[in-house]
Amino acid sequence: IFPPNLGNKEITWMMLEAGAETDVVNSVGRTAAQMAAFVGQHDCVTIINNFFPRERLDYYTKPQGLDKEPKLPVKLAGPLHKIITTTNMHPVKIVLLVKENPLLAEVEALQKCYRVLDLICEKCMKQKDMNEVLAMKMHYISCIFQKCITFLKEREDKLDGFIKSLLKGRDKDGFPVYQEKLIRESIRKFPYCEATLLQQLVRSIAPVEI
């Protein structure tokens, strides 16, 4: 564990990359993220909660068990890791990150990536120290990738069409209905119904009309 109370985002990131443990608790049973939240260092909390070591992703770039091929081609690991560790979860931002990388912006590449994200989501939920936040994040990005595939296959304007759909506001008030429906759909499809985070999200969102 490390003291995040200084609020230095760069040092927090460097320590995480150097292998600092985020699940270890201090003498009063608090993790680094909980201590950072307690002293109001919310940027550090965001960095800690969004951190995903590159080696955990690289695991999927090597054949496992009886597999002859890895689940994730090595060339996709870097671009995918960049998206996994982003702290800006706006769907347009994620689609733009896909669009800017020619290796990623292809149907086959996105299919491999979203399947790996689903495996990571499953591992987050089934490991001893369950990480519901990271599992939900992986699932959410997976859903956006799957929607990217739909637009790449079916629309002439491809990812530009997806971005336009996400940004288009309804006539009466400019509210982006498509974006809202996409986010709600991704929450509804989260496969672990028992997750506390899912239940909290459903309780807060269900009564709110689009």
Protein Blocks (a to p, Z undefined) as FASTA:
>chain_A
ZZfknopaklmmmmmmnopafkbccfkopafklmmmmnopaklmmmmmmgccfklmmmmm
pcehjbfbdfbdfklmmmmmmmmmpcblcfklmmmmmmmpmklmpfklmmmmmmmmmmmm
mmmmmmmblcfklmmmmmmmmmmmmmmmmmmmmpmklmmmmmmmmmpccfklopafklmm
mmmmmmmmpmblklmklmmmmmmmmmpcZZ
